[in-house]
Amino acid sequence: MDEGIMSTIIKFKNITKVYQVGDEQVHALDGISMQIQKNEYVAIMGPSGSGKSTMMNIVGCLDTPTSGLYELNGTNVSDMDDDDLAKIRNKEIGFVFQTFNLLARSDVLHNVELPLIYGGIGSAERRKLARAAIERVGLTDRIHHKPNELSGGQRQRVAVARALVTQPAILLADEPTGNLDTKTGDEIMMLFDTLHKEGNTIILVTHEEDIAIHAHRRVRLRDGKIENDEMVKNRRIIK
Amino acid sequence: MKFIFDEFKEGMRIAFAAIRANKMRSVLTTLGIIIGILSVTLMGTAIEGLDRAFNESLASLGPDVLYIQKWPWGDRGDDWWKYRNRREVKIQQAKDIEKYSELAQAVNPAIGEIRNVKYGQKLVENVTVVGTGAALLETSGATIAFGRFFTRFETDGGRPVCAIGSEVAANLFPNENPIGKTIKVGGYAYQVLGVFEKQGSFLGEQSLDNRVYVPIYRFFKEFMSRRGGISIMVKAKSVEEMDNTIEEIRGIMRKSRRLSPKDEDDFAINQQEIIVQTFNQIGGVIAAVGLFITGMSLFVGGIGIMNIMFVSVTERTKEIGIRKAIGAPRRTILLQFLIESAALCLIGGIVGIIIAFPLSLIIDTFLPTAMPLSIILIALFISVFVGVISGFLPAFRASRLNPVDSLRYE
């Protein structure tokens, strides 16, 4: 890839994360260096215990590395405090979780509006952006439904709309199809494919080969190290 | 600024959604605050009511009037026997003050006894018969509703005339004009010259309207026990000259009672201020103790709120994680839970006041109470304050939750 044309969204330089478990130090991440460019579609893979979740937490600015340098969209976020990280998460990252993580007591519109409220966007603008994001995932007719009135696939679409609404630098999806049946899972993955085509940068954390196959690039972790980092040749085509 | 408002609105929305979602729990928790605010508010209305009743009573004394008597007002300490053995204050001293004082505007003697009063078949028992002078209207601030008060000549001549209080008038003359009628006071005939305006009661006890006023020289003949002393009311020309007036009167009194320079005063010059001081001392203690005790129940209510807010934070750990993940800063989470506990307490406060209002009206039938707007506002402020204080620790804990762990929390 030509660095001159592609701009770097994520730059990991020798990232480590050490947890203290009892008397023992666990190296969840052990010196990871990698870069992700704009509009890449990356799957981060690995068995449980490989450091995949830790990787996701650090990429998503939910956690900070023990050592190393993490630049997100040109900003060094490795040493930021809680509130600054919250701001970065709000602006730069759209999360899609396995368990959807919607607010049960709020309707679709309010769930999608929420990041904009924390981002300090005025209410008229907020309404407009949220409606656009909901339309984007095809749920305009469900705008005033509560999450428990929606199917799993629809809930995940709401989560995607919420992730998109701030126009973040990356979409970070953690096992997005883990709680869905194959058919709805495929629909969600199709949605990701489309979003990628439209220019979004997507990072997928998964242990399923079937899902990872949507990505252009696969990063395999084992024991806190990158085992393998390859471009995918036979991408799955969904008709 | 605008987005602080949006955050606040979001906080309110979450708070009320949470309260609605846990109705039973919210009601029970709020009950503690309701009881707390209820008791504090009732205590406040009682204190306020006593204060007002006291001030209204004091108005009948007047700030510029001195009361020369054997007994001093206020705390008598251990000197009861000393005062008991003093010589009585006599009418001669009233005459001397009137003659020699330059700072007194009006001087009026007064003495009272309890008697029954009759008109025809109608009887009023235990009426205070006051023997007094023509200057009473000036020194007491009481006014005649209709008819007139007796004159100086009628006083000095000891004429059998009287002016009656509104309660006596209402009881003896329900359907008649009392002016000119003859009533029997303790068996003696008196002609009614006038009826007083309603005055209410003194310190909620002694009715000022259940009285008959007669000329003091007539009183001496018909009602006075031999030892009985009198009070002398002296109205000063100006409130500013009060201290000088007191000194002047003291000199005249000492001379009139032939005290030698080494003798102590054997009389007391009382004024409204003494009662105010005594009342403020006692009232202050009652208020402090009362508010402390009722404040305890509010404190217990606050602990209940704190407890339930800790539960609420734990229950909603996941929600906190979600909100943090999508960018809520600590301040927002803190605010969210503070608003929730403040809202719980405010609801409790409002309900408490709504219950307290009719209760205070009921209590008013046997104890004076008053619920001014200030008490309502203070009670609301206190309930919000309790909410913020007891919500702070749980809210602070929520704001410090680590997003990774709280997202994983089930």
Chai-1 contact restraints between the chains, C-beta under 6 A:
chainA,res_idxA,chainB,res_idxB,connection_type,confidence,min_distance_angstrom,max_distance_angstrom,comment,restraint_id
A,N57,B,V404,contact,1.0,0.0,6.0,A-B,restraint_1
A,L62,B,P403,contact,1.0,0.0,6.0,A-B,restraint_2
A,L62,B,V404,contact,1.0,0.0,6.0,A-B,restraint_3
A,D63,B,V404,contact,1.0,0.0,6.0,A-B,restraint_4
A,D83,B,P329,contact,1.0,0.0,6.0,A-B,restraint_5
A,D83,B,R330,contact,1.0,0.0,6.0,A-B,restraint_6
A,A86,B,G327,contact,1.0,0.0,6.0,A-B,restraint_7
A,A86,B,P329,contact,1.0,0.0,6.0,A-B,restraint_8
A,R89,B,G327,contact,1.0,0.0,6.0,A-B,restraint_9
A,N90,B,G327,contact,1.0,0.0,6.0,A-B,restraint_10
A,F95,B,A325,contact,1.0,0.0,6.0,A-B,restraint_11
A,N101,B,I322,contact,1.0,0.0,6.0,A-B,restraint_12
A,R105,B,A17,contact,1.0,0.0,6.0,A-B,restraint_13
A,P115,B,I326,contact,1.0,0.0,6.0,A-B,restraint_14
A,P115,B,G327,contact,1.0,0.0,6.0,A-B,restraint_15
A,I117,B,D6,contact,1.0,0.0,6.0,A-B,restraint_16
A,I117,B,E10,contact,1.0,0.0,6.0,A-B,restraint_17
A,Y118,B,G327,contact,1.0,0.0,6.0,A-B,restraint_18
A,Y118,B,A328,contact,1.0,0.0,6.0,A-B,restraint_19
A,G120,B,F3,contact,1.0,0.0,6.0,A-B,restraint_20
